[in-house]
Amino acid sequence: MGRPGNARATRSDDTVLDGAFVLTNPSLGSSRWDFAGADLFVLSIFAWALVGFGNVYYGLARRVLELTGWIWSSPAARSR
């Protein structure tokens, strides 16, 4: 471990937080199992994730079309 002066806290039980604010109910929210009670927080997480997934699949499809010759990646590639 080395000298005590150079030791660093690597676990949460090694660090003392004086005056830290802790919620009594740490959950951000809850909804029913059928998603009928979804609040704005949950919907925004789903919107963020769906846009990200859509971009991944768009990029994959675009690359497949580039490799098969259906579209070109840049104007310079068209002159080849």
C-alpha positions in Angstrom: 0.0 0.0 0.0 2.9 2.3 0.6 3.1 5.2 3.0 -0.1 6.2 4.8 0.1 9.8 3.5 -0.1 8.5 -0.1 -3.0 6.2 0.4 -6.2 7.1 -1.4 -9.8 6.2 -0.7 -10.9 3.6 -3.2 -14.1 2.3 -1.5 -17.1 4.2 -0.3 -16.6 3.1 3.3 -13.1 4.6 3.3 -14.4 8.2 2.8 -16.1 10.2 5.5 -18.6 12.8 4.2 -19.4 15.4 6.8 -22.7 17.2 6.3 -23.7 15.2 3.2 -27.4 15.3 2.3 -29.0 11.9 1.8 -32.6 11.3 0.7 -34.8 9.1 2.9 -36.3 7.6 -0.2 -33.5 7.3 -2.8 -35.7 6.1 -5.7 -36.2 8.5 -8.6 -39.6 7.3 -9.4 -41.8 4.2 -9.9 -44.5 3.2 -12.3 -46.7 0.2 -12.9 -45.5 -2.8 -14.7 -47.5 -2.1 -17.8 -45.9 1.4 -18.3 -49.3 3.2 -17.9 -47.9 5.4 -15.1 -44.7 6.5 -16.8 -43.6 10.0 -15.9 -41.6 12.5 -17.9 -38.3 11.1 -16.5 -39.0 7.6 -17.7 -40.2 8.8 -21.1 -37.1 10.9 -21.6 -34.9 8.0 -20.9 -36.8 5.9 -23.4 -36.6 8.7 -26.0 -32.8 9.1 -25.4 -32.3 5.3 -25.8 -34.4 4.9 -28.9 -32.7 7.8 -30.7 -29.3 6.2 -29.9 -30.5 2.7 -31.1 -31.9 4.2 -34.2 -28.5 5.9 -35.0 -26.7 2.7 -34.5 -28.9 0.8 -36.9 -28.9 3.7 -39.4 -25.1 3.7 -39.4 -25.0 -0.1 -39.9 -27.4 0.1 -42.8 -25.6 3.0 -44.4 -22.3 1.1 -44.2 -23.9 -2.0 -45.7 -25.2 0.1 -48.6 -21.7 1.6 -49.1 -20.0 -1.8 -49.1 -22.5 -3.2 -51.7 -22.2 -0.2 -53.9 -25.8 1.1 -53.6 -24.6 4.5 -52.2 -21.2 6.2 -52.0 -19.6 7.5 -48.9 -18.3 10.7 -50.4 -18.1 12.5 -53.8 -14.4 11.4 -54.0 -15.5 7.8 -53.8 -17.8 8.2 -56.9 -14.8 9.0 -59.1 -13.1 5.7 -58.4 
